[in-house]
Amino acid sequence: MSEEFATHLQQGKLSEALTVALTNSIELEITSWIAAPDAPEPTLGDCLHTKINIIDGEIDNQIGSRCLDQGSYQKINDFHQEQVQYSSQMIQQNLETLQQLLVIMAGTYNQVNP
C-alpha cells in the first residue's frame, strides 16, 4: 500500500485514495538511463524505456541508439528487464490495494445506507 494511499485513507478521503489507487494501477513506466556522471541530463539516445498499460494491454519498449552501440548493452538490458519484472509485482500490489479500497468503500456505503 502506498504512503499516499494510506494517508488519504487515514484522513477519510476515500475519493482521493481511490484516485491514487486507480492511477497507480493502470500504467507503469520504467526507464534505465546510461549517462556520463558529469552530464546534466541524459538524452533519449542514452536510455531503455518500457511503458506498460494494463488497461490497453500494451507494452511499449524503446531502446536508445547509443545503448545498442555500447559493449555493455547486455548488462544494461538485463538490469532493465529485472526492473520490468519487478514492475509486475508493483502492478499486482496496486491492484490488491485497489481491491482493499473497494472493500472499505463498500463497507462504508453499507453503514451509511443500511
C-alpha positions as CSV (number, residue, x, y, z in Angstrom):
1,M,0.0,0.0,0.0
2,S,1.5,3.4,-1.0
3,E,2.0,6.0,1.6
4,E,-0.1,8.5,-0.3
5,F,-3.0,6.0,-0.4
6,A,-2.7,5.2,3.3
7,T,-2.6,8.9,4.2
8,H,-5.8,9.6,2.3
9,L,-7.5,6.6,3.9
10,Q,-6.4,7.7,7.4
11,Q,-7.8,11.2,6.7
12,G,-11.1,9.7,5.5
13,K,-10.5,11.0,1.9
14,L,-11.8,7.9,0.2
15,S,-12.3,9.7,-3.2
16,E,-8.6,10.8,-3.2
17,A,-7.5,7.3,-2.1
18,L,-9.4,5.7,-4.9
19,T,-7.9,8.2,-7.4
20,V,-4.4,7.3,-6.2
21,A,-5.1,3.5,-6.4
22,L,-6.6,3.7,-9.9
23,T,-3.9,6.0,-11.2
24,N,-1.1,3.8,-9.8
25,S,-2.6,0.6,-11.1
26,I,-3.2,1.5,-14.8
27,E,0.2,2.4,-16.2
28,L,3.8,1.9,-15.3
29,E,6.9,3.4,-16.9
30,I,10.4,2.0,-16.4
31,T,13.4,4.0,-17.7
32,S,17.1,2.9,-17.4
33,W,19.5,5.8,-18.2
34,I,23.1,5.5,-19.3
35,A,24.9,8.8,-19.0
36,A,28.3,10.2,-18.0
37,P,28.4,11.3,-14.4
38,D,29.0,14.9,-15.4
39,A,26.1,15.1,-17.9
40,P,23.4,17.5,-16.7
41,E,20.7,15.2,-18.1
42,P,20.7,12.0,-20.1
43,T,19.3,12.1,-23.6
44,L,16.8,9.8,-25.3
45,G,19.6,8.0,-27.1
46,D,21.0,7.0,-23.7
47,C,18.1,5.1,-22.3
48,L,16.0,2.0,-22.4
49,H,12.3,2.8,-21.7
50,T,9.4,0.5,-21.1
51,K,5.8,1.6,-20.7
52,I,3.2,-0.9,-19.6
53,N,-0.6,-0.1,-19.8
54,I,-2.7,-2.8,-18.3
55,I,-6.0,-1.4,-19.4
56,D,-5.0,-1.4,-23.1
57,G,-2.7,-4.5,-22.7
58,E,0.1,-2.6,-24.4
59,I,3.8,-2.8,-23.6
60,D,6.0,-0.3,-25.4
61,N,9.8,-0.6,-25.4
62,Q,12.2,2.0,-26.6
63,I,15.9,1.4,-26.9
64,G,18.2,4.4,-27.3
65,S,20.7,4.2,-30.3
66,R,23.7,4.7,-28.1
67,C,22.6,1.8,-25.9
68,L,22.9,-0.5,-28.9
69,D,26.5,0.7,-29.6
70,Q,27.9,0.0,-26.2
71,G,29.6,-3.3,-25.4
72,S,27.8,-3.4,-22.1
73,Y,24.4,-3.4,-23.7
74,Q,23.6,-6.9,-22.4
75,K,24.3,-5.9,-18.8
76,I,22.2,-2.8,-19.1
77,N,19.4,-4.7,-20.8
78,D,19.5,-7.4,-18.1
79,F,19.2,-4.8,-15.4
80,H,16.3,-3.1,-17.3
81,Q,14.5,-6.4,-17.7
82,E,14.8,-7.0,-14.0
83,Q,13.1,-3.7,-13.4
84,V,10.3,-4.6,-15.8
85,Q,9.8,-7.9,-14.0
86,Y,9.8,-6.1,-10.6
87,S,7.1,-3.8,-12.1
88,S,4.8,-6.7,-12.5
89,Q,4.9,-7.2,-8.7
90,M,4.2,-3.5,-8.3
91,I,1.2,-3.7,-10.5
92,Q,-0.1,-6.7,-8.5
93,Q,0.3,-4.7,-5.3
94,N,-1.5,-1.8,-6.8
95,L,-4.4,-4.0,-7.8
96,E,-4.5,-5.5,-4.3
97,T,-4.6,-2.0,-2.8
98,L,-7.4,-1.1,-5.1
99,Q,-9.3,-4.2,-4.1
100,Q,-8.8,-3.3,-0.4
101,L,-10.1,0.2,-1.0
102,L,-13.2,-1.1,-2.8
103,V,-14.0,-3.4,0.2
104,I,-13.6,-0.5,2.6
105,M,-15.8,1.8,0.4
106,A,-18.4,-0.9,0.1
107,G,-18.4,-1.3,3.9
108,T,-18.7,2.4,4.4
109,Y,-21.5,2.7,1.9
110,N,-23.4,-0.1,3.7
111,Q,-23.0,1.6,7.0
112,V,-24.3,4.9,5.7
113,N,-27.1,3.3,3.6
114,P,-28.3,0.3,5.6
